[in-house]
Amino acid sequence: KKGMRAIVAVKRVVDYAVKIRIKPDKSGVETANVKMSMNPFDEIATEQAVRLKEQGVINEIFAVSIGPKQSQETLRTALAMGADKAIHIETDKDMEPLAVAEALKKIVGKEKGDIVIVGKQSIDGDNNQTGQMLAGLLDCAQGTFASKIEFDSSKKEAKVVREVDGGLETINVSLPAVFTCDLRLNEPRYATLPNIMKAKKKPLEILKVDDLGIDVTPRISVEVVEEPPKRAGGTKVADVQELVKALKQKGFF
């Protein structure tokens, strides 16, 4: 199969190094005047797509982001890393995983994508659902929690090494397929200054979520968001006997 196209989904999230603060009304996480960046797992997805292009497996990379206008900064980062074109689906609504999957399905159909590469989860919602739901909507194969992806010479099949609870699982998936990326799949590259400048000239298409004809009605309502309880201080014990005694008192034996 020649001229394969990859669709890569990237999300704008609170930077992983930022200390999360809860809004005073406990309705959610504070994002005003907070450093935002590309979801780290989506950086891995973008890097994987770029490597596949460098290997000649795919010919074209479309980066897609769903969110407010500022999401275009995240798309420019993907373009600077090596994506060829970007599509921004603009919305100020909070999109749940199923709605995101529905939107991505529209883009896959519009751009005739052969493979979709996404992060296994975003570090804000931690839902780990979009990739699986998208594969279901597309009725195609899926390789989730991928720590290694290899394509055969015919480009009809891919071997995926998955990170599972018991270790590593290797599966073969037929194309088209959706892949979700785990942490150990690769080490994303830094965008160089020349590539950042080139990214400004690469095409970025803007769509409105309302024009996609999908149902974005939320199915979950957030009641309250609270910080986890402060961790209690530890206790020092003199020897093993005292440790066993303390564990018994706490009901561990």
Protein Blocks (a to p, Z undefined) as FASTA:
>chain_A
ZZiacdddddddddfkbccdddfklnaccfehpacdddfklmmmmmmmmmmmmnomambd
cdddeddfklmmmmmmmmmnopabdcddddfbdcdfklmmmmmmmmmmmnopabdcddfb
dfklonommmmmmmmmnopaddehiabdcddfkopaccdddddfklpadddddddddddd
dfklpccddddfklmmmmmmpccddddfklnopafbdfbdcfbdcdddddddddddfblm
lmmmmmmmnopZZ
